[in-house]
Amino acid sequence: MRIKAAVVDKKGASFEMRDDVELAPMQADDLQIHMVASGICHSDEALRKGDAEIGYPIILGHEGSGIVEKVGPEVKNFKVGDHVVLSFYGCGNCVNCLKGVPTQCLNYAANNLSGVRPDGSAHFTENGKQVADMFDQSSFTTTTIVRERNAVKVPKDLDLRKLGPLGCGYVTGSGTVLNTLKPKPGQTIAVFGTGAVGLAAMMAGKISGCTTVIAVDVVDSRLKLAKELGATDVINSKSEDAVEKIKSLTGGYGVDFTVDTTGVKKVMEDSIQALDQGGTSACIAVTPNHVDLDTWNDLCVSDRKVIGVNMGDAVPQIDVPRLIKFYQAGMFDFDKTEKFYKFDQINEANADSGSGKTIKPVLVIDPDYVPGK
C-alpha cells in the first residue's frame, strides 16, 4: 500500500513530503490506522538533528491520533471505526511489563527505537529500500500500521486533532508527577521549562494538591499561560536568579520537587539546587548535556535525589484515559498549548516549536476530518 509520509533522508535534513512510500503488510496483532493528526515533539527534532539516531532515511512522529480502518485476526480490543491515540510499545511479557511498568520494558529499545519491526522486517520501504520507523508508529504519515499495544481507545465525541500529544508529551510530564514523584497535598513543586511536557507536569502538580506550583522559563508568554493553567508563581530566569527566587517563595528552604524539561546544563543544575532538604529532582529532557554535582554537599548532606523518568512511568492505556477525564473536568487544559498546521507545513511547524513560537505544534494530516464523527 502506498502512503504519503514526511521523510528525513539524512542527519539534519529537512522533512520532505513523499507519496511513494510503501507500507508493510499487516501482521496478526496489527491495526491499520487512518491518521488524522500528530503532534511534533522534541524527541522528533532530536532524531532529525542526530542528537540521537535510529537510522536514515526515517519517518518520525510518535504523537499520532487516528481512526482504525483494519484489524488483524488476533486483535481483541479494537474494531474498525475506533478512535485511537498512539503511544510507545511495551512487550507485555518481560518481568518489568508484568510488574506494570512498560516504560522499563526490557525490550523497549528493540520495539521502539530500532527502526524496524521486532522480527527485523521493514515497517516502510521506498523504491525497495528500507525506511526506518519510530516508536513502532511513525505518525507523520497518512496511514500507518501499529500493534494493538501501541493504541489507546478514546471517546469519539472528542476532537481527535487535539489528542495525539497525550501519547507522549503530555503523558510524560504529567506521569512524572502523578506516577513517579507522587507529591502529597500541601507539598511544593517547581517546573523548569514550560513547553508541553513542563506545563503538563505543572498541571499535574496542581491536580496532586501542591500548594506552591512554580513555573520557570525565559519566555514571558509561556509564563503567562503557565499562570493561566495553575501556576501559583512564575519566574523569568533571564531577569531573576531562579534558585534564589524559589527559596524566597518557600521560606528560604526550596521546594519538595523539581522537574527539568529543558536539558540545559545550568538549568538542570539549578533544578537540583532549588530543592529543599530531602527533595527530589526529575531530569527528563532528551539531551546530550551533563550536570556537575558535588555529591557530598549537593546530594548526601541535603539528602536530595536526582532521578530519570522515561515516558512518565506511564501505562498509556491507563494514563491517557485518566488525562482525558481531567481534561473533561477542566483540570488539564492541554489544548491551550496547541496550534494546528497543515501536514505539508511540517518544516514550519517544527521550526516554530524549536524557536518557542509554538508550544505544541499539531499537524492536521486529514483536512477533511470532522470532530465528533
VENRADA-V677947 format. One record per residue. N is the residue number from 1. RES is the residue in three letters. SS is DSSP state (H for helix, E for strand, - for the rest). PHI is phi in whole degrees, 0 to 359 (999 if undefined). BURIAL is I if it has 9 or more other ideal C-beta (glycine too) atoms within 8 Angstrom, else O. Layout:
{{N,RES,SS,PHI,BURIAL} {N,RES,SS,PHI,BURIAL}}
This chain:
{{1,MET,-,999,O} {2,ARG,E,271,O} {3,ILE,E,225,I} {4,LYS,E,261,I} {5,ALA,E,211,I} {6,ALA,E,265,I} {7,VAL,E,250,I} {8,VAL,E,255,I} {9,ASP,-,283,O} {10,LYS,-,206,O} {11,LYS,-,307,O} {12,GLY,-,84,O} {13,ALA,-,286,I} {14,SER,-,287,O} {15,PHE,-,289,I} {16,GLU,E,235,I} {17,MET,E,285,I} {18,ARG,E,232,I} {19,ASP,E,242,O} {20,ASP,E,239,O} {21,VAL,E,280,I} {22,GLU,E,260,I} {23,LEU,E,267,I} {24,ALA,-,295,I} {25,PRO,-,298,O} {26,MET,-,289,O} {27,GLN,-,252,O} {28,ALA,-,297,O} {29,ASP,-,256,I} {30,ASP,E,269,I} {31,LEU,E,240,I} {32,GLN,E,265,I} {33,ILE,E,245,I} {34,HIS,E,280,I} {35,MET,E,283,I} {36,VAL,E,260,I} {37,ALA,E,199,I} {38,SER,E,206,I} {39,GLY,E,286,I} {40,ILE,-,253,I} {41,CYS,-,242,I} {42,HIS,H,302,I} {43,SER,H,294,I} {44,ASP,H,299,I} {45,GLU,H,293,I} {46,ALA,H,299,I} {47,LEU,H,287,I} {48,ARG,H,298,I} {49,LYS,H,285,O} {50,GLY,-,98,O} {51,ASP,-,299,O} {52,ALA,-,224,O} {53,GLU,-,225,O} {54,ILE,-,250,I} {55,GLY,-,146,O} {56,TYR,-,229,I} {57,PRO,-,295,I} {58,ILE,E,215,I} {59,ILE,E,254,I} {60,LEU,-,268,I} {61,GLY,-,103,I} {62,HIS,-,210,I} {63,GLU,-,232,I} {64,GLY,E,272,I} {65,SER,E,222,I} {66,GLY,E,188,I} {67,ILE,E,235,I} {68,VAL,E,292,I} {69,GLU,E,243,O} {70,LYS,E,209,I} {71,VAL,E,230,I} {72,GLY,-,284,I} {73,PRO,-,294,O} {74,GLU,-,261,O} {75,VAL,-,289,I} {76,LYS,-,251,O} {77,ASN,-,249,O} {78,PHE,-,226,I} {79,LYS,-,222,O} {80,VAL,-,303,O} {81,GLY,-,100,O} {82,ASP,-,296,I} {83,HIS,E,267,I} {84,VAL,E,221,I} {85,VAL,E,252,I} {86,LEU,E,257,I} {87,SER,-,217,I} {88,PHE,-,287,I} {89,TYR,-,247,I} {90,GLY,-,249,I} {91,CYS,-,296,I} {92,GLY,-,83,O} {93,ASN,-,243,O} {94,CYS,-,287,I} {95,VAL,H,297,O} {96,ASN,H,286,I} {97,CYS,H,297,I} {98,LEU,H,292,O} {99,LYS,-,281,O} {100,GLY,-,91,O} {101,VAL,-,235,I} {102,PRO,H,294,I} {103,THR,H,293,I} {104,GLN,H,255,I} {105,CYS,-,311,I} {106,LEU,-,294,I} {107,ASN,-,251,I} {108,TYR,H,301,I} {109,ALA,H,297,O} {110,ALA,H,296,O} {111,ASN,H,275,I} {112,ASN,H,241,I} {113,LEU,-,231,I} {114,SER,-,263,I} {115,GLY,-,85,I} {116,VAL,-,225,I} {117,ARG,-,287,I} {118,PRO,-,303,O} {119,ASP,-,276,O} {120,GLY,-,90,O} {121,SER,-,279,O} {122,ALA,-,281,I} {123,HIS,-,284,I} {124,PHE,E,225,I} {125,THR,E,223,I} {126,GLU,E,217,I} {127,ASN,-,53,O} {128,GLY,-,82,O} {129,LYS,E,252,O} {130,GLN,E,295,O} {131,VAL,E,243,I} {132,ALA,E,293,I} {133,ASP,-,251,I} {134,MET,-,229,I} {135,PHE,-,58,I} {136,ASP,-,54,I} {137,GLN,-,218,I} {138,SER,-,49,I} {139,SER,-,275,I} {140,PHE,-,277,I} {141,THR,E,215,I} {142,THR,-,281,I} {143,THR,E,215,I} {144,THR,E,220,I} {145,ILE,E,239,I} {146,VAL,E,229,I} {147,ARG,E,272,I} {148,GLU,H,306,I} {149,ARG,H,286,I} {150,ASN,H,281,I} {151,ALA,E,253,I} {152,VAL,E,232,I} {153,LYS,E,287,O} {154,VAL,-,230,I} {155,PRO,-,298,O} {156,LYS,-,286,O} {157,ASP,-,276,O} {158,LEU,-,266,I} {159,ASP,-,284,O} {160,LEU,H,301,I} {161,ARG,H,299,I} {162,LYS,H,275,I} {163,LEU,H,271,I} {164,GLY,H,308,I} {165,PRO,H,298,I} {166,LEU,H,298,I} {167,GLY,H,284,I} {168,CYS,-,219,I} {169,GLY,H,304,I} {170,TYR,H,288,I} {171,VAL,H,286,I} {172,THR,H,293,I} {173,GLY,H,294,I} {174,SER,H,292,I} {175,GLY,H,295,I} {176,THR,H,303,I} {177,VAL,H,276,I} {178,LEU,H,288,I} {179,ASN,H,264,I} {180,THR,H,251,I} {181,LEU,H,288,I} {182,LYS,-,50,O} {183,PRO,-,296,I} {184,LYS,-,265,O} {185,PRO,-,307,O} {186,GLY,-,97,O} {187,GLN,-,278,I} {188,THR,E,233,I} {189,ILE,E,213,I} {190,ALA,E,233,I} {191,VAL,E,244,I} {192,PHE,E,261,I} {193,GLY,-,97,I} {194,THR,-,248,I} {195,GLY,-,282,I} {196,ALA,H,298,I} {197,VAL,H,294,I} {198,GLY,H,295,I} {199,LEU,H,294,I} {200,ALA,H,296,I} {201,ALA,H,297,I} {202,MET,H,296,I} {203,MET,H,296,I} {204,ALA,H,293,I} {205,GLY,H,298,I} {206,LYS,H,294,I} {207,ILE,H,300,I} {208,SER,-,288,I} {209,GLY,-,98,I} {210,CYS,-,297,I} {211,THR,-,271,I} {212,THR,E,238,I} {213,VAL,E,232,I} {214,ILE,E,252,I} {215,ALA,E,251,I} {216,VAL,E,238,I} {217,ASP,E,200,I} {218,VAL,-,244,O} {219,VAL,-,245,O} {220,ASP,H,299,O} {221,SER,H,295,O} {222,ARG,H,291,I} {223,LEU,H,293,I} {224,LYS,H,297,I} {225,LEU,H,294,I} {226,ALA,H,302,I} {227,LYS,H,296,I} {228,GLU,H,295,O} {229,LEU,-,270,I} {230,GLY,-,127,I} {231,ALA,-,295,I} {232,THR,-,280,O} {233,ASP,E,214,I} {234,VAL,E,230,I} {235,ILE,E,226,I} {236,ASN,E,269,I} {237,SER,-,284,I} {238,LYS,-,285,O} {239,SER,-,252,O} {240,GLU,-,226,I} {241,ASP,-,284,O} {242,ALA,H,298,I} {243,VAL,H,296,I} {244,GLU,H,298,O} {245,LYS,H,293,I} {246,ILE,H,298,I} {247,LYS,H,293,I} {248,SER,H,291,O} {249,LEU,H,280,O} {250,THR,-,236,I} {251,GLY,-,68,O} {252,GLY,-,91,O} {253,TYR,-,267,O} {254,GLY,-,106,I} {255,VAL,E,262,I} {256,ASP,E,288,I} {257,PHE,E,220,I} {258,THR,E,228,I} {259,VAL,E,232,I} {260,ASP,E,256,I} {261,THR,-,244,I} {262,THR,-,269,I} {263,GLY,-,74,I} {264,VAL,-,276,O} {265,LYS,H,310,I} {266,LYS,H,297,O} {267,VAL,H,290,I} {268,MET,H,300,I} {269,GLU,H,295,I} {270,ASP,H,297,I} {271,SER,H,296,I} {272,ILE,H,278,I} {273,GLN,H,292,I} {274,ALA,-,277,I} {275,LEU,E,280,I} {276,ASP,E,287,I} {277,GLN,E,300,I} {278,GLY,E,84,O} {279,GLY,E,281,I} {280,THR,E,230,I} {281,SER,E,248,I} {282,ALA,E,254,I} {283,CYS,E,257,I} {284,ILE,-,235,I} {285,ALA,-,282,I} {286,VAL,-,279,O} {287,THR,-,208,O} {288,PRO,-,271,O} {289,ASN,-,279,O} {290,HIS,-,245,O} {291,VAL,-,241,I} {292,ASP,-,253,O} {293,LEU,-,226,I} {294,ASP,-,269,O} {295,THR,H,300,O} {296,TRP,H,286,O} {297,ASN,H,282,O} {298,ASP,H,283,I} {299,LEU,H,245,I} {300,CYS,H,295,O} {301,VAL,-,299,O} {302,SER,-,270,I} {303,ASP,-,53,O} {304,ARG,-,269,I} {305,LYS,E,230,O} {306,VAL,E,239,I} {307,ILE,E,231,I} {308,GLY,-,253,O} {309,VAL,-,224,I} {310,ASN,-,264,O} {311,MET,H,52,I} {312,GLY,H,65,I} {313,ASP,H,47,I} {314,ALA,-,271,I} {315,VAL,-,254,O} {316,PRO,H,308,I} {317,GLN,H,291,O} {318,ILE,H,258,O} {319,ASP,H,287,I} {320,VAL,H,297,I} {321,PRO,H,301,I} {322,ARG,H,296,O} {323,LEU,H,296,I} {324,ILE,H,296,I} {325,LYS,H,295,O} {326,PHE,H,298,I} {327,TYR,H,298,I} {328,GLN,H,295,O} {329,ALA,-,272,O} {330,GLY,-,78,O} {331,MET,-,255,I} {332,PHE,-,214,I} {333,ASP,-,276,I} {334,PHE,H,298,I} {335,ASP,H,292,O} {336,LYS,H,289,O} {337,THR,H,268,I} {338,GLU,E,263,I} {339,LYS,E,221,I} {340,PHE,E,275,O} {341,TYR,E,227,I} {342,LYS,E,291,O} {343,PHE,H,304,I} {344,ASP,H,282,O} {345,GLN,H,264,I} {346,ILE,H,301,I} {347,ASN,H,291,O} {348,GLU,H,296,O} {349,ALA,H,298,I} {350,ASN,H,295,I} {351,ALA,H,295,O} {352,ASP,H,295,I} {353,SER,H,293,I} {354,GLY,H,294,O} {355,SER,H,279,O} {356,GLY,-,89,I} {357,LYS,-,297,O} {358,THR,-,237,I} {359,ILE,-,287,I} {360,LYS,E,227,I} {361,PRO,E,288,I} {362,VAL,E,235,I} {363,LEU,E,276,I} {364,VAL,E,271,I} {365,ILE,-,277,I} {366,ASP,-,252,I} {367,PRO,-,290,O} {368,ASP,-,267,O} {369,TYR,-,297,I} {370,VAL,-,244,O} {371,PRO,-,305,O} {372,GLY,-,89,O} {373,LYS,-,238,O}}
